[in-house]
Amino acid sequence: MLPLKDLNRPWRKPHVNRMLLIINIVVFAVYWLSANGILFSQRIAAVIEDRFTMFPLYVVHGQRLYTLVTSMFMHASWLHLLGNMLYLYIFGDNVEDVFGHLGYLVFYIFCGLAAAFTHILSIYWGLTFPADLSVGVVGASGAISGVLGAYFVLYPKAKILTLVTYFILPIPAVILLGFWFLMQWLYGFFDVYSGVAYWAHIGGFIAGMILALAFGLQRKKMRETRLRF
């Protein structure tokens, strides 16, 4: 199932979500153009890979902690980037609508950090293969998983236009995102050699759910009350 669009219009303009989309696209474009020697020196791509990728081995020793954030804005391929940006574009605006611009930015970073630490713990617990702390991690999917978790809590009945085989169907968010989360668990246990950080997705999703339950639902209720008056 591939989500295409949600039928849930936000009340405020999603400035932060748009900023996140732009930063992710620009960072990967610079990396890709330099890696292929098209516009920039290939040395730039090498520096980006070395300096801004999150290597768990450094993090557990208290080094290069900034990469916990910088790695959220890096991607391994165009397919990796576009898949993540599609989910961020569809679901991020409504989550920002609830948390507010600054609150959404803090929420996004926090979920990304939770995802990164979940991934590191999964290596220690033998859930991720190869169980090697020196393997670098990049991608916004941990933070975006947090966005999905929050949307799951805040807008369970929202309809998502979804491509299912050859049909486009309006599917409730609780079903679509619940299925997505279930698949992450199954992949996490059974697709252990894929090189995908499924446990980061799981950690990010759960963090997003917790923050939505703790803060988001109340903010959403208060906003809806104000709008009724």
C-alpha positions as a Markdown table, in Angstrom:
| # | Residue | x | y | z |
|---|---|---|---|---|
| 1 | Met | 0.0 | 0.0 | 0.0 |
| 2 | Leu | 1.4 | 3.4 | -1.1 |
| 3 | Pro | -0.1 | 6.5 | 0.4 |
| 4 | Leu | -0.7 | 9.3 | -2.1 |
| 5 | Lys | -2.6 | 12.1 | -0.3 |
| 6 | Asp | -4.5 | 12.6 | 2.9 |
| 7 | Leu | -7.9 | 14.2 | 2.9 |
| 8 | Asn | -7.2 | 16.2 | 6.1 |
| 9 | Arg | -6.5 | 19.9 | 5.5 |
| 10 | Pro | -4.4 | 21.7 | 8.1 |
| 11 | Trp | -5.5 | 25.0 | 9.5 |
| 12 | Arg | -2.1 | 26.7 | 9.5 |
| 13 | Lys | 0.6 | 26.7 | 6.8 |
| 14 | Pro | 3.2 | 24.0 | 7.5 |
| 15 | His | 6.2 | 26.2 | 7.3 |
| 16 | Val | 8.5 | 23.9 | 9.3 |
| 17 | Asn | 7.5 | 20.8 | 7.4 |
| 18 | Arg | 8.2 | 22.6 | 4.1 |
| 19 | Met | 11.6 | 23.6 | 5.5 |
| 20 | Leu | 12.4 | 20.0 | 6.5 |
| 21 | Leu | 11.5 | 18.8 | 3.0 |
| 22 | Ile | 13.7 | 21.5 | 1.3 |
| 23 | Ile | 16.7 | 20.8 | 3.6 |
| 24 | Asn | 16.5 | 17.0 | 3.0 |
| 25 | Ile | 16.2 | 17.5 | -0.8 |
| 26 | Val | 19.0 | 20.1 | -1.0 |
| 27 | Val | 21.4 | 18.1 | 1.2 |
| 28 | Phe | 21.0 | 15.0 | -0.9 |
| 29 | Ala | 21.2 | 16.9 | -4.2 |
| 30 | Val | 24.5 | 18.4 | -3.1 |
| 31 | Tyr | 25.7 | 15.0 | -2.0 |
| 32 | Trp | 24.6 | 13.2 | -5.2 |
| 33 | Leu | 25.9 | 15.9 | -7.6 |
| 34 | Ser | 29.3 | 15.8 | -5.9 |
| 35 | Ala | 29.5 | 12.0 | -5.6 |
| 36 | Asn | 28.9 | 11.8 | -9.3 |
| 37 | Gly | 31.3 | 14.6 | -10.1 |
| 38 | Ile | 28.6 | 16.6 | -11.9 |
| 39 | Leu | 28.7 | 20.0 | -10.2 |
| 40 | Phe | 31.0 | 19.7 | -7.2 |
| 41 | Ser | 34.2 | 17.9 | -6.3 |
| 42 | Gln | 33.8 | 14.3 | -5.2 |
| 43 | Arg | 35.7 | 15.2 | -2.1 |
| 44 | Ile | 32.7 | 17.0 | -0.9 |
| 45 | Ala | 30.6 | 13.8 | -1.0 |
| 46 | Ala | 33.4 | 12.0 | 0.9 |
| 47 | Val | 33.5 | 14.7 | 3.6 |
| 48 | Ile | 29.7 | 14.6 | 3.9 |
| 49 | Glu | 29.7 | 10.8 | 4.3 |
| 50 | Asp | 32.6 | 10.8 | 6.9 |
| 51 | Arg | 31.6 | 13.8 | 9.0 |
| 52 | Phe | 27.8 | 13.7 | 9.1 |
| 53 | Thr | 26.8 | 10.0 | 9.0 |
| 54 | Met | 25.9 | 8.6 | 12.4 |
| 55 | Phe | 28.2 | 5.8 | 13.4 |
| 56 | Pro | 26.9 | 4.2 | 16.6 |
| 57 | Leu | 30.5 | 3.3 | 17.7 |
| 58 | Tyr | 31.3 | 7.0 | 18.1 |
| 59 | Val | 28.0 | 7.9 | 19.8 |
| 60 | Val | 28.3 | 5.2 | 22.5 |
| 61 | His | 31.7 | 6.7 | 23.3 |
| 62 | Gly | 30.3 | 10.2 | 23.5 |
| 63 | Gln | 31.9 | 11.3 | 20.2 |
| 64 | Arg | 30.4 | 13.1 | 17.2 |
| 65 | Leu | 27.0 | 13.4 | 19.0 |
| 66 | Tyr | 26.0 | 16.0 | 16.5 |
| 67 | Thr | 25.7 | 13.3 | 13.9 |
| 68 | Leu | 22.6 | 12.1 | 15.7 |
| 69 | Val | 20.9 | 15.2 | 14.1 |
| 70 | Thr | 22.9 | 15.6 | 10.9 |
| 71 | Ser | 22.3 | 12.0 | 9.8 |
| 72 | Met | 18.5 | 12.7 | 9.8 |
| 73 | Phe | 19.1 | 15.0 | 6.8 |
| 74 | Met | 21.1 | 12.5 | 4.7 |
| 75 | His | 19.9 | 9.7 | 2.4 |
| 76 | Ala | 21.5 | 6.8 | 0.6 |
| 77 | Ser | 19.7 | 7.1 | -2.7 |
| 78 | Trp | 17.0 | 9.0 | -4.6 |
| 79 | Leu | 14.5 | 6.2 | -3.9 |
| 80 | His | 15.4 | 6.4 | -0.2 |
| 81 | Leu | 14.9 | 10.2 | -0.2 |
| 82 | Leu | 11.7 | 10.3 | -2.3 |
| 83 | Gly | 10.0 | 7.6 | -0.2 |
| 84 | Asn | 10.8 | 9.4 | 3.0 |
| 85 | Met | 9.7 | 12.8 | 1.6 |
| 86 | Leu | 6.4 | 11.4 | 0.4 |
| 87 | Tyr | 5.5 | 10.3 | 3.9 |
| 88 | Leu | 6.7 | 13.6 | 5.4 |
| 89 | Tyr | 4.7 | 15.6 | 2.9 |
| 90 | Ile | 1.5 | 13.7 | 3.4 |
| 91 | Phe | 1.5 | 13.4 | 7.2 |
| 92 | Gly | 3.8 | 16.1 | 8.5 |
| 93 | Asp | 1.6 | 19.2 | 7.9 |
| 94 | Asn | -1.3 | 18.0 | 10.2 |
| 95 | Val | 1.1 | 17.0 | 13.0 |
| 96 | Glu | 2.7 | 20.5 | 12.8 |
| 97 | Asp | -0.8 | 21.9 | 12.9 |
| 98 | Val | -1.3 | 20.4 | 16.3 |
| 99 | Phe | 2.2 | 21.0 | 17.8 |
| 100 | Gly | 2.8 | 24.4 | 16.3 |
| 101 | His | 5.8 | 25.4 | 14.3 |
| 102 | Leu | 8.5 | 25.4 | 17.1 |
| 103 | Gly | 6.9 | 22.5 | 18.9 |
| 104 | Tyr | 6.8 | 20.4 | 15.7 |
| 105 | Leu | 10.5 | 21.0 | 15.1 |
| 106 | Val | 11.4 | 19.9 | 18.7 |
| 107 | Phe | 9.0 | 16.9 | 18.3 |
| 108 | Tyr | 10.7 | 15.9 | 15.0 |
| 109 | Ile | 14.2 | 16.1 | 16.3 |
| 110 | Phe | 13.2 | 14.2 | 19.5 |
| 111 | Cys | 11.6 | 11.4 | 17.5 |
| 112 | Gly | 14.8 | 11.2 | 15.3 |
| 113 | Leu | 16.9 | 10.9 | 18.4 |
| 114 | Ala | 14.6 | 8.3 | 19.9 |
| 115 | Ala | 14.9 | 6.3 | 16.7 |
| 116 | Ala | 18.7 | 6.5 | 16.6 |
| 117 | Phe | 19.0 | 5.3 | 20.2 |
| 118 | Thr | 16.5 | 2.5 | 19.6 |
| 119 | His | 18.7 | 1.4 | 16.6 |
| 120 | Ile | 21.8 | 1.4 | 18.8 |
| 121 | Leu | 20.0 | -0.7 | 21.5 |
| 122 | Ser | 18.8 | -3.1 | 18.8 |
| 123 | Ile | 22.5 | -3.8 | 17.9 |
| 124 | Tyr | 23.4 | -4.5 | 21.6 |
| 125 | Trp | 20.3 | -6.7 | 21.9 |
| 126 | Gly | 21.2 | -8.7 | 18.8 |
| 127 | Leu | 18.2 | -7.7 | 16.9 |
| 128 | Thr | 20.1 | -5.9 | 14.1 |
| 129 | Phe | 22.5 | -7.7 | 11.7 |
| 130 | Pro | 25.3 | -7.3 | 11.2 |
| 131 | Ala | 25.6 | -6.4 | 14.9 |
| 132 | Asp | 28.4 | -3.9 | 14.1 |
| 133 | Leu | 28.5 | -0.5 | 15.8 |
| 134 | Ser | 30.8 | 0.8 | 13.1 |
| 135 | Val | 28.1 | 0.6 | 10.3 |
| 136 | Gly | 26.9 | 4.1 | 9.5 |
| 137 | Val | 23.3 | 5.1 | 9.6 |
| 138 | Val | 21.6 | 7.8 | 7.5 |
| 139 | Gly | 18.0 | 8.8 | 6.8 |
| 140 | Ala | 15.1 | 10.8 | 8.0 |
| 141 | Ser | 12.9 | 7.7 | 8.4 |
| 142 | Gly | 13.3 | 7.5 | 12.2 |
| 143 | Ala | 12.0 | 11.1 | 12.7 |
| 144 | Ile | 9.3 | 10.6 | 10.0 |
| 145 | Ser | 8.2 | 7.4 | 11.8 |
| 146 | Gly | 7.6 | 9.7 | 14.8 |
| 147 | Val | 5.4 | 11.8 | 12.6 |
| 148 | Leu | 3.4 | 8.7 | 11.5 |
| 149 | Gly | 3.0 | 7.6 | 15.2 |
| 150 | Ala | 1.6 | 11.0 | 16.1 |
| 151 | Tyr | -0.7 | 11.1 | 13.1 |
| 152 | Phe | -1.9 | 7.6 | 14.1 |
| 153 | Val | -2.9 | 8.9 | 17.5 |
| 154 | Leu | -4.2 | 12.3 | 16.5 |
| 155 | Tyr | -6.1 | 11.5 | 13.3 |
| 156 | Pro | -7.0 | 7.8 | 13.3 |
| 157 | Lys | -10.2 | 8.3 | 11.2 |
| 158 | Ala | -8.6 | 10.6 | 8.6 |
| 159 | Lys | -8.9 | 9.2 | 5.1 |
| 160 | Ile | -5.7 | 8.6 | 3.2 |
| 161 | Leu | -5.9 | 8.1 | -0.6 |
| 162 | Thr | -3.8 | 5.0 | -1.0 |
| 163 | Leu | -2.6 | 3.0 | -4.0 |
| 164 | Val | -3.5 | -0.6 | -3.5 |
| 165 | Thr | -2.3 | -2.8 | -6.4 |
| 166 | Tyr | -4.2 | -1.1 | -9.3 |
| 167 | Phe | -6.7 | 0.8 | -7.3 |
| 168 | Ile | -6.7 | 4.1 | -5.3 |
| 169 | Leu | -8.8 | 3.8 | -2.2 |
| 170 | Pro | -9.5 | 6.1 | 0.8 |
| 171 | Ile | -8.2 | 4.1 | 3.8 |
| 172 | Pro | -8.5 | 5.3 | 7.4 |
| 173 | Ala | -5.2 | 6.3 | 8.8 |
| 174 | Val | -5.5 | 3.9 | 11.7 |
| 175 | Ile | -5.6 | 1.0 | 9.3 |
| 176 | Leu | -2.9 | 2.2 | 6.9 |
| 177 | Leu | -0.4 | 3.3 | 9.6 |
| 178 | Gly | -1.3 | 0.3 | 11.8 |
| 179 | Phe | -0.4 | -2.0 | 8.9 |
| 180 | Trp | 2.8 | 0.0 | 8.3 |
| 181 | Phe | 3.8 | -0.4 | 11.9 |
| 182 | Leu | 3.1 | -4.1 | 12.0 |
| 183 | Met | 5.2 | -4.6 | 8.9 |
| 184 | Gln | 8.1 | -2.8 | 10.6 |
| 185 | Trp | 7.9 | -5.3 | 13.5 |
| 186 | Leu | 7.8 | -8.2 | 11.1 |
| 187 | Tyr | 10.7 | -6.9 | 9.0 |
| 188 | Gly | 12.6 | -6.1 | 12.2 |
| 189 | Phe | 12.5 | -9.8 | 13.3 |
| 190 | Phe | 12.6 | -11.6 | 9.9 |
| 191 | Asp | 14.3 | -9.3 | 7.4 |
| 192 | Val | 17.4 | -8.9 | 9.6 |
| 193 | Tyr | 20.0 | -8.8 | 6.8 |
| 194 | Ser | 18.3 | -6.1 | 4.7 |
| 195 | Gly | 20.5 | -3.2 | 5.9 |
| 196 | Val | 17.3 | -1.2 | 6.8 |
| 197 | Ala | 17.1 | 0.2 | 10.4 |
| 198 | Tyr | 13.6 | -1.2 | 11.1 |
| 199 | Trp | 14.1 | -0.8 | 14.8 |
| 200 | Ala | 14.8 | 2.9 | 14.4 |
| 201 | His | 11.4 | 3.1 | 12.6 |
| 202 | Ile | 9.7 | 1.3 | 15.5 |
| 203 | Gly | 11.4 | 3.5 | 18.1 |
| 204 | Gly | 10.5 | 6.7 | 16.3 |
| 205 | Phe | 6.9 | 5.6 | 15.8 |
| 206 | Ile | 6.4 | 4.8 | 19.5 |
| 207 | Ala | 8.1 | 8.1 | 20.5 |
| 208 | Gly | 5.7 | 9.9 | 18.2 |
| 209 | Met | 2.7 | 8.1 | 19.7 |
| 210 | Ile | 3.8 | 8.9 | 23.3 |
| 211 | Leu | 4.3 | 12.6 | 22.6 |
| 212 | Ala | 1.0 | 12.8 | 20.8 |
| 213 | Leu | -0.8 | 11.1 | 23.7 |
| 214 | Ala | 1.0 | 13.3 | 26.3 |
| 215 | Phe | 0.8 | 16.6 | 24.6 |
| 216 | Gly | -0.8 | 16.4 | 21.1 |
| 217 | Leu | -4.3 | 15.3 | 22.0 |
| 218 | Gln | -4.8 | 18.1 | 24.5 |
| 219 | Arg | -3.5 | 20.7 | 22.1 |
| 220 | Lys | -5.7 | 19.4 | 19.4 |
| 221 | Lys | -8.8 | 19.5 | 21.7 |
| 222 | Met | -8.0 | 23.1 | 22.8 |
| 223 | Arg | -7.5 | 24.2 | 19.2 |
| 224 | Glu | -10.8 | 22.6 | 18.1 |
| 225 | Thr | -12.6 | 24.3 | 21.0 |
| 226 | Arg | -11.2 | 27.7 | 20.0 |
| 227 | Leu | -12.2 | 27.2 | 16.4 |
| 228 | Arg | -15.8 | 26.3 | 17.4 |
| 229 | Phe | -16.1 | 29.7 | 19.1 |
